[in-house]
Amino acid sequence: MLSILILTFALLFSTAQCAICSNQTCCIAQQLGNPLTGHGYLQFVPSCLSGGVNCFENTGCQLCFLPCSSCVNSDGLPICTNQGSCSIPCGPSSCCNPASETCQNNSRCVAIQPTTSACSSQACCSARQNANPMTGYGFLQFVPSCLNGGLFCVDSTGCQECFQNCSGCANTLGLPICNISSPTPTLFEKLGGIFAIAAVVNKFSDDILNNPKVGRNSPNPHLRAWSRNQTAERLPGLKWMRTLWVADVSGGPYKFVPSVKEPSSLNLQNAHAYLRITSAEFDEVATILARVLDEFHVPSDVKAQVLGAFSAHKQEVTAGVQTQG
């Protein structure tokens, strides 16, 4: 088991630089502590700057065991001497954080252990896991039989340790493979997130200006005037707001706030009313968007979702010409 712990840390840092520590705070920042098992903790030991037994390479950090209810120090690791926010020893007037730490045996600050009440769903087990997608370890899955304990079960919580397959990962512990259903990705995720969306919006916005039907030379005097006279001061902000709008409407973790009062937060009616955009002009902009999505190699099914979400607001965008025409 000890070799597995060392291997897990080694795999984690194989893709990142190992920091050489000079204090406990540095070691804590690099640990993968699991309060349900007591494993995965690091403590600063100066002699570990030269390596040694239980040392994590030459970082100055030593693998240690944090005692907890029902935990077993099966690897014989040294007991962690300080996982708290202050130096040991602690005492009646302890500097331990009362919200998250307790003074154990008047000698050291330790983390207050979370409750290990039984789970009845995967969401509960997922909330308790300390998953590391780079190694495939630390995942928990809900298995009803684990409510009575058993192999790879975390006590009698209903949660079972499992291995999540990943590129370059090896299930050296022989854990059961995780059978956790992945949630359906949002359109935001399918598009690649906020930076990918911003790149598309940037190109899309520039192409609109250069389009003869809806840009600087548009027959529509309102679109023509905006493209020629307001882009210098307003285009950067417009690109930012378009990015937020797409991120919000596609299910991303961002909230779009309209610059003018609208019937709803994602409604586009009042912001476009004065431009008097026609149905044909809206369709031309949709054509530009489709072409830009192709340039960024957006999959056809995702492209269709984007164009569908865009077209859903056609009546709002063209309301200006309908009410004033």
N, C-alpha and C positions, 0 to 999 in steps of 0.2 A: 504493500500500500504506500509506503514512504516513497518508493521509487516512482510510483504513479503521481504522487503529489509534486515531486520535483519535475517530472516530465510535463505535467500540466502547466507549471510556471514556465518551463523552458519553451513550450509550444506557444504560450501567450506572448513571450518576449522575443520570439524568433522573428516577429514582424515589427518589432519596435525596439528602440535602443534601451538597454538595461541601465537604469540610473544608478550611479554610485551614491549611496546615502551617507549622511553624517548625523542623522537624528531619527527618532522614532516616527515623526510625522511623515517623513519621506517613505519609510517602509510601509506604513499604513496605506499610503496613497497607491502602493503597488500591489497590495494583497488582494486576494479573492476570498475573503473570509465568509464562511457559512455558519451562522450561529446555531443552525439545527444539528450540525455534526461536530462543531468545534475545530474543524480543519480549515486550511487555507489562509491562516494568519501568519504575519511576519512581525518580527521585533528586531530593533536595531541592536546589534552586538558588534562592537568595534573589531574584535578578532576576526569576524567574518569578512572584513575587507581583504583578508588574505585567504579566504575560503576556509573549509573545514567541515566537520560533521554537522549535518542539518542546515548548513549555510546555503543560501541561494547564490551560487557562483561567488563572485568577489564583490557583491554589491553592499556588503555590510549588514545585510538582512538575513535573519535566521528563521527557518520554519518553526512554528510553535503551536501548541495546542491550547485552545481556550475552553476551559471546563464549562459544561452546561448540563442541564437536566437530561438524563438518558444518553449522554455522549460517552464514547469510549475512546480512550487514547491508545488505540491498537498499535500505533507505530512507535510508541514510546518517545514521542517528541517532548522537548522541554516545555514546561508550562509557560504560557505567555506572562511576562511580568508587568507589562503595561500596554493595555489597549485603550486606555482612557485619555482624557484631555490634560492630565497633569502628571507630575512626577510621583513616583512612589517613595516612601509609603504614604498612604492616605490615613485619615483618622476621623474622629468625631466631627471636626470642622473641615471635612474633606472638600477639596476643590473639584471633585467629580461632578460631572454635569447631571443634575438631579432628574433631567428629562430622559436621559438615555443611558446613564451609568449608575452603578452602585459600588460602594466600597466593600470589598470582600475581605473578611478576616482582618480588618483594620490594616491591610497591607497593600492593596492595589485596587485601582479602578477597573471594573470590567463592565462590558455592555450588558444592559438589562435584556434578558432573553425574551424573545417573542413567545406568545402563547402557541402551543402546539395542538390546538383544538382540531378536531377532525374536519376534513373537507368533504364536500358533497358534489363538487364540480371541478372541471378542468381549470376554470378561471381562478379558483381558490388555490390550486396547486401552482399555477403559473405565477401567481402573486408572491409565492414563497420561494420560488426557485432563484438560484444565483447563476443563471445561464451564461455560458461563454461560447458564442457561435464560432469562435476561432478554433476551439478544441473539441466541440461537440459535447462537453461535459457540463454538469450543473443544471440540467433540465429535469423537471418533474412532470409526471403525467398522472392523472387521476385513474386509479384502479380500485374498484369497489372492494376486492378481496384484501387490499392493504389496510382496510379499516380494522382488520384483525392481525395486522403485522404480517411479516413474511419476508422472503428473499428480496433484497433491494428496496424494501418498503422503508419509509421514514416513520419509525415508530408505528403507531396505529392511526395515522392521520388520513389514510386513504390515498396518499401520494407515494409514487414509486420513482426512484432514480432511473433515468433512461438516457440513452445516447442518441444525439441528433446528428444524423449523417451530414457531413460537410466536406468540401474539397480539401484533401490533404489531412483529414482527421483519421485517427485510428482508435477503434474501440478496444483498447488493450485491457480494460477492466471486464469485458464481456457483459456489459449492461444490456438489458433489453432495448431494442430500437424504439425510439419515441414514436408513438402512434397518435400524434397530436394533429388534428385537422388545422391547416393553415387558413386564416381568415381570407375571404375574397379581397384581393387588392383593390383599392379605390382607383378612380381614374387619375387622381393626383399621383399615386404611386406608379401607375402604368406609364405616365408621361415622364417619369424619372425625377419627380420632386421639383422643388422651387427653382433650382438653378437651371434645369432643363427647360422649364416653363418660361423663365425669364429670357433665355436665349431665343426661343421661338417668338415670344412677344416682341423682342427687340427687332428681329428681322421682319416680322409681320408689319410692325408699325412703320418701318422705313419703306417697305414695299408699297404701302398704301399711299404715302406721299408721292411716290414716283409713278403711280398708276394714272393714266390719262383720264380715266372715268371718275375717279374719286379723290384724286390728289391735287397737286399744284395747278394743273391745267383742266380741272374738272369743269364740265358745263354747269354744274351746280354752283352758283355764286357763293353760297355759304361755305361749302366744302373748300372751294378755291381760296376764299379769303382766309379761312382758318389755316390752311396748309401753307399759305404764303406769309402770313403776318403773325401767327401766334406760336409757331413751332419752336422758335428759339427759346422762349421762356416757359412754354407749357409742355412740350413733347417729352422731356425727361420725366416729369411728374406723371404724364399720361401713361408712359410705358410702365412705370412703377404701379399705378393704379390698375392697369390692365392685368399685370402679373398677379396682383392680389386678388382681383376678381376671378381670374381663371383658377387660381389656387383654392379659393373659397368654393366656387361652384363645382369644382372637381372633387371635393371632399377632403381637401388638405387642412392642415392645422393652422390656418390663417383666416382672419376675419376682415372682409372688405367693408369699408365704411364709405358710402357715396358722398361725393363733394356737394351735391345738391339734394334737397329733400325728395325722396322717392316713395312710392307706395309700399315698397319693401326694400330690404338691404341690397338685394341683387338685381332689382329692377333697373332698367336702363332708359326709361321713357323720358324723364325730364332732362337728363344730361344731354340727350341728343335732339330734343324737340326743335331747338333754334336752327339746327343744321338742315332740317327739312329733307331728310334722307328718303329717297324713293325706294320702292321694292327692288327695282333693277340695280340700284346702287348698293343696296344691302347684299344682293346676290353676288355682285362683283367683289365685294369685300370677302364674302364666303369663299369665292374662288381663289382669292389671294391666300386666305388662310389654308385652304386645302393644298395649294402649291407649296407653301412654306412647310407644312407638316411633312410633305413628301421629301423636301430637301433635307429635313432632319431625320429621315428614315423612320418616321413613326409608323408602327404596324397598322395595317388597314382596318382592323377591328377597333383599335384605339382611335384612329383618325375618324372613323364613323361616329364614335361616341362624342368626340370633341365637336364635330360639325353639327351633330344633333343637339348638343347643349347650346351651341351658338345660335342655331336656327330657332330654338325655342323662344328666343327674345326678339325675333324679327318684328312682331307686331308692336312691341314697345319702341324699338329703334325707329320705325317708320311712322310712328303715331304723329310726329310733327307735321309731315306733309298731308296726312289725312285730316287733321283738325284745322290746319291753316290754309290748305289748298282750296 
